[in-house]
Amino acid sequence: MAAKLCTTTFKLTHGGKDIPAVGMGCWRGNFGDGLDGEFPRALKYCIENGYRHIDTASFYQNEVTIGQVLKTVNVDREDLFITTKMWNTQHNDPAKALQESLENLKLDYVDLYLMHWPQGESADGTMYGEKGGAGPTFSEVWAELEKLLAQGKAKAIGVSNFSIGNLEELFKTAKVAPAVNQVETHPFNPDFELADYCASKGIHLTAYSPMGHGTDNPLRDEPVLVSIAEEIGSTPTQVALAWNVAHGRSIVPRSSNPSRIVANITLPTLQPKHMAAIDGITLNDPKRRTRLCWPMCDQEKGTVFGWSLDKLLWDVGFNTLKEDVVSLRRLPA
């Protein structure tokens, strides 16, 4: 039961390379600070300590720094799994978006290219992504990603933040199923229904924010996680991360702290009783289900990057915020 370096990988339906169970999430990593900055030092430390999956995005504005760091590490390109994502303002030209990312990363290809969100946005802030809207629907964007897959610049393609309803709409026209759906999932938002649906379609789930958001989020003090951690000589964070991996999901936690970087990829093996107890946090009390990655939420407008939760077809809101953000589901679409 002792924690050990997690070398687990998961097969994808296309792409030819397994996705590592644990990767480095690069969201909000510092950029523009050179190779001596906090973020590049953390990235290099991750790779030196066993991380092989690097998860970034155009929106994170750190692809250039990542490309610079990759040139300094003693790991072959084929041994790394690089994920990046196109941002909402790039839906009109996915080919250009991917090419810009490749140039930033100084790579010939990425292992996984994701549509970051189903909703698109024009330069002037006009939202689109629906039939009859101002720009392409996410299904039309997906058709362009399928072309990029055929060209080999992206070895696998997928989506992020897609609900069951979004995926059902996508499958009406998709020729290739997404290899991955990256979503916020953790013991407070287990997404069992979405996970089952994705499994039925051969879509692998990757968890972003697998420990929620910020240093004061309630997951770290959750009694079930604390109790299990004390029993097995681990930490609540490691228990929560191991729970996702045990459910067959890859995770992309982020940290710049060396000890936490190592801890995040050094995971315990959970027993069935532990999994049942963690699952029971929300199964026994559905009202506790909540998203924790709240910075994406515009509380004043009641939207997430321009769309209400109704448009996103999300069934779980941000219940832990001071304001009742779950009420966003009731706002007009």
N, C-alpha and C positions, 0 to 999 in steps of 0.2 A: 504493500500500500504506500510505500515511501515514494515521494515525488521524484520524477526523473525527467530528463530532457525529452520533450514530446517530438518524436520523429514520424508520427502518424501522417499519412496522406490520404486523400480521397480521390477516387476516379471521377472524371468528368465525361459527359457524353460525347464531347468532341474536343479536339485540341492536341491530343496525343501525349499530354503531360498531366500527371496527378497534381492536385493542388495541396500544398502543405496545410496541416491542420492549424498551425499557428503562424501568423505573419505579423509584420510590423505595420500598424496603421499610421499613416503619415498625415492625417488630418490635422491642420493647424500647426504643423511643424514650422518652426521659424525659417524664413527664407531671406535671401539677400544678405546673409551674414558670413559668406565664405565658408571654407572647409573647417575653420576653427570654431564655428558657431555651435550652439547647443544641439540643433537638429542634425547637422551632418555628423557630429561626433556620436550622437545617439544611434544614428543609422549604421554607422560603421561598427559600433559596439554590438548592435543586434546581429549583424552578419558574422562578426567574429565569434559570437556566442550561439550560433546554430540556426538563426533565422534564415530562411531561404525564400520566403514570400514577402514581397514589398508591395504594399497597397497604397496607391496615390491617386491623384485626379488632377485634371486641368485646373479645377477650382481651388485646389490647395496651394497653387503657385510655388511649388517646390520641386517640380520635375527637373529643372536645370540643375539644382543642387544634388538631387538623387543621381543624375547622370554623371556628375563630377565625382561623387563618392564611389560609384560603381567602378570607375576607372582605377581606383586606388586599392580595391580589395582583392585578395588572392583567391577568388572563387570564379570558376568558369561560368560564362553566361548560361550555358545549358543547364547548370545546376541551380539557377535562380528562377523564381516564378514572379514575373512582374505584371502587376495589374494597374491599369489606369482607367480613367472615366472621362467621357465627354460631358461638358457642362450644359445647362439648360439653354444658354445663349448660342450654343453651337449646333442645335438641331437642324438648322437649314443646310449645313454642309459637314456631315460626319467625316467624309474623306479628308477634308482640310483639317478638321479637328484632330484626327488621328495623326496626320502627318506632322502637325505642330508638336504634338506630344512626343512622337518619335524623335524629332529633331532636338527637343528639349532634353530628352532622356539619353540622347546619342545612342539609340538602338535601331536595329533594322526591323524589329518586331516586338510586340508585347505578347505575353502569354495569355492575357485576358483583357478584353476591352468592354467596358460596361457603359450603358446608358444610365447616367447618374440618377435621373428622375424621369418619370413619365411626362411631366409637363415641360413645355418649351417656353422660351421667353425671347422676345425681340430686343434689339438694342435700346428701344425707347420704353421698355418695360411692359409691352403688350404681351399678355399670356396667350399661349396656344397649346395645342396638343389634342384637340378634340375635332371631330368631324365638323366641317363648316367653319372652322376657326381661321385665324389669321396666318397660321403656319402649318407645318406638317403634323400629322398625328403621330403618336409614338409608334404605331404600326408602320407608317410610312418611313419613319426614321429607322426602324428595325430592318426594313427591306434594304436600306443603304448599308447597314452594318453587315448584313448577309453578303453583300458584294465585297466588303473589306475582308471578310473571312475567306472568301474564295481567292483573294489576291495574296493571302498569306501574311499580311502586315499585322494581323491579329490572329493568333493561333486558335483562340476561342473567343466567343462573344457572349454577353449576358446583360442583365439588367440590375437595377438597384432600386429599392423602395417601391417595388411593384406588389400590389395586392392581388388577391385571387381574381377579383373583377378585372383588373388591368391585364393579367395574364390570359384570362379567358378571351378578352377582346383581341389580344395579340395573336393568339392561336387561330383566330379566324382567317388570317392571311399569312402567318409565318411559315416559311419553308424549313427553317432550322429552329429547333427549340433552344431557348437560352441555356447555356451550360451552367450558369450561376444566377442566383438572385441574392444580392447583398442587402440585408435589412437589419434594423435594430432589433436584436433579440437577446434576452437575458432572463434570469429567473422571474423578474417582474413582468416581462412581456415575452412569454415562451413561444407564442405564435404556433401552437400545435396544429391548428387547422391549416394554416399556410404551409407549414412544413410537410404535412401529409399530402396536400395538393401538389406541392413541388416534387415530392418524391414520386408521386404517381405519373408525373410528366418527365421524370429524369433530370430535374433541375436541382443542382446542389445549392444549399443555403450557406452563405457566409454571414457571420454576425459582426456588424460594426458596433462600436460602443458596448461590448459584451459585459462591461461592468458599469454601464450607465455613463453619466457625464459628471465631471467635476470631482473634487476631493470630498465633498460633503454629501454625496448622494446616499440615499437610504439603504442601498444594497449592502454596503460595507458593514452596516450594523444589523442586518437581518438576522434574527435569532437562529433560524434554521441553518444558515451558512456558518454563523459563528460557532454553533454547537458541533457541526460536522468538522469544521476546521480544528477545533480543540481536540476532538476525538482522534483525528488522524495525523495531528501534528503538522497542519498546513495553515494557510491563511484563508479568510473568507473570499478574497479575490481569486486565489488559485482554485478554490472549490467551485466558484461560479464559472470560471473559464473551463475547468474540466467537465462541468455539467454540459456545456454546449458541445464540446468535442465528443463526449460520450453519446450525445444525441445525433452524431454524424455530421455536425456542422463545423466548418472551419471558422476561425476567429481572427480578428485583426485589432488586438488591443494596442494602445499607444502609450508610450512613456519615454521620458528622457532621463529617468533615474536609473543608473546602472543596476542597482540591486533589484528594482522592480522589473527591469527588462529581462533579467535572468529568471526571476520568479514567474513571469508571465508565460515562459516557455517550459518551465519545470513544473509539470502538473501531476497531481496524485491520481491514482486509480480509484474511482468511486464504486462502492458496492451498490447492488440493486436497492437496498434500503435507503441509501443516501439519495439516489436518483428519485425514488418515490417521494421522499420527504421534500426535496426541492421542487419537484413537479407539483406537489400538494400545496405549495405556497399560494398559487393562484387557482388551482383546480378546486381547492376547498373554500376559497374566498375570491370569486371572480372580480369583486370590486377592487381588489388590490392590483389588478392588471393596469400597468401604466407604462408609457414611454418615458425615458429619462433624458434623452438627448434633446433638451428643450431649446437650445440656441437657434434651431432652425424655425422655431415657431414665432410668428408675429402675433402677439397677444392682442394688440390693438385692432388689427384687421381680421383676426381670426383665421389666418391662413398659414400654410407651410410652403414657402417659396411660391406664393401666388395662388395656390389652390386650397380650398377648404378641405376638411377631412372627408366631406361627402364626395367631393370630386376625386379625391385620392382613393376612396372606398376603404378607408381605414376604419376598423371597428374599435380601436383603442386610442385614447388621447393621452394628454399629459396630466394625469391626475395629481401628481405630486407638486405642481406649481401652486403658488399662493392663490392665484386666480383659478377659477374653475375652467381650465382650458379644455377639458373633455366636452364642454358645451359647444366647442367648435363644430362638433358633428352635426349640430342642429342649425348651423348657419346656412343661409341659402347657397345653393351650388353655383 
